[in-house]
């Protein structure tokens, strides 16, 4: 194999990986020892494993979602029957069979200041929003397009993907960019 062919092969492989994803914004009502965390959740939305967390400082946070593959126990095969994402209403189509995992955000008080959640530290789901749209973060094992009624259409690339989903008469799905600031309501 020539050097040029090797470099071309490497650039194609590298191009398949998603870049790191940063989720930043403000958190209303967070206490001094509050942390925001991204948990990989079950197919039913129950938190399984903390993937990333940071302290909320001065009412602000910035999380960098790792590019790592989520644990196998959190992955499910994505089919038209099990897409329970925000804004998805039947009929649903999935362009290819892929593995997927979902990341949800939770806030908890890190009472012992050890930098991660312990079983004794209660947490609350804290979905980030941008205006009327909610942030949705999912991982897929390869490229796939998911479509559903009311205009829902999301094209995902292998790795972690983030979208802002606004549900109304139609469903607007737009890619989330690192420059978009989010808001999380922590108060009860």
N, C-alpha and C positions, 0 to 999 in steps of 0.2 A: 504494500500500500504506500502510495506516495505521501509526502508531507502535506500537500494540498488536500488530498482526499481525506487524510486523517483530521486535519483542521476543520474541513467541511462537516465531517461526521460529528466531531465534538461540538460544533456550533449548533447543529440540528438537535443533538441530545440536550444541550444546555438551554436551547430555546423552548423545550417542552416543560421546563420547570417554571412555576409561577414565582414572581418576585415576592419578597417579604411584604406582608400586609400590615399597615399601621392603623390602629383604631384609636382616635384621640377625641377629646371633648371635655365637656364640663359635667359635673355631677352635683345636682341640687340636693342639699340636705345630708351630705356625708359628714360623719363625725371624724375626729382627729386620727383614729386608728383604723379607718375604713380602707378596704382594698376592693378593687374591681378585678374580676377574674373571668377568663374564658374557659368554660367547661365543655368537654365533648359530652354529648348527651345521648341517651338511648333513643330508639325510634319513637318512644312515647314522650320525649322531652325531659326525662329525668337525668340529672347530672351524674356522670359516671367518673370522669377524671378531670382534674384541674390541669389545663394545658399551659396557661400563662396567667399571671396576676401581677398587679402593680399597686402601690399605695395611691390613694386619692389625696393629692397635696394641693391645698389652697383651692379646693373645689374643681381641680383639673386632673386629667389622667392621660396617659399615652401608652397603649399596649401594642407591642409588636408580636403578631401571631407567628409562631415558629413555622418554618416550611416543612417540618417533619410530618411523616405519615401518622395519622391517628392510630391508636391501638386497635388491633384486629377485633377485639370484643365490642368496639364502638361502631364498627362498620356494618352496613347492610347493603344488600343488592338493591339498586334503585330500579324500581319497576313502576309502571303507570298506576298500579294498585296501592303502592305505599308512599307516594309523594304527599307528604302532609305539610308542605312548606306554606308560609304565609301567602295568601292570594291565590293559591292553586285550587281550582274547582274543576270537576269532571266536565268533559272528557280530557284526559291527560295523555300526552305522548312523550316517550323517552326515546331519543334517537339511537341509543346503544346501551346494552347492559353494562353497568359499571358499579363499582363499590362506592359508597358515599358515607359521610359522617357529618353531623351538624354541630356547630359551636354556638352555645348560648352564653349570655353574660349574667353574672351574679355579683352581688355586693355582700361583703361580710365584714365584721369587726375582727381584726387580727389581735385579739386580746392578749396573747402571749408574745406578740411581736416576732414570730418566727418566720414570717414571709410566705406562709401558705396556710390554707384552711385546715383546721383540725375538726374532728367529729363534734366537739363541744361548742363550736362556733357556728351559730345559725346563719343562714344566708337567705337572701331574697333575689328573685329574678329581677334583672334590671335591663330591659331591652333598650338599646340605644336608638334614638330617633333623630331625624333631620327634618324639621318641619312636620308635615303629616306622614312622612315615609318612615318605615322601620328598617333597621339594618338586619340583613340575613346573611349568615356566614356558613358556607358548606365546603367540604372537601370531596373531590371525586378522583377516582383512580385513573381516568382517562377523559378525553374531551367528550362532551355530551351536550345536547340541546333538549331542554324541557319546555313543552308548550302545554297550555291549558286554555279553558274558555276565558272570556272577557279580555282577550288580548295578551294573556300571560305568555311571555317568551323569555327564556334565560339561556344563554350560551355560556357553558362553563368549560374551562381548560383544566387539564390535569393539575391537581394541587388545591390549595385553598382559594376560594372565590368569595367575594362580598358584593352584595347588591342592596340597593335601597328599593323597597317595595311599598308602593302606595296603592291602597285598595279603595276603589270608588265604583262608579258605574262601569269603568274599565279598570284593569290592573296595569299600573305603570311599573316596569322593572327597569332600573338603570344601574349600570356598574357604579360601585362605590370607589371613590378616589381618596388617596391619602390627604388631599387638601380639603376634604369636606369635614367639617366639625360636627360632632354629634353631641347630643344632650342625653343625660341619664337622670331620671328622678329616683332618688334614694329614699326620701322621706316616706313615712307611712301614710 
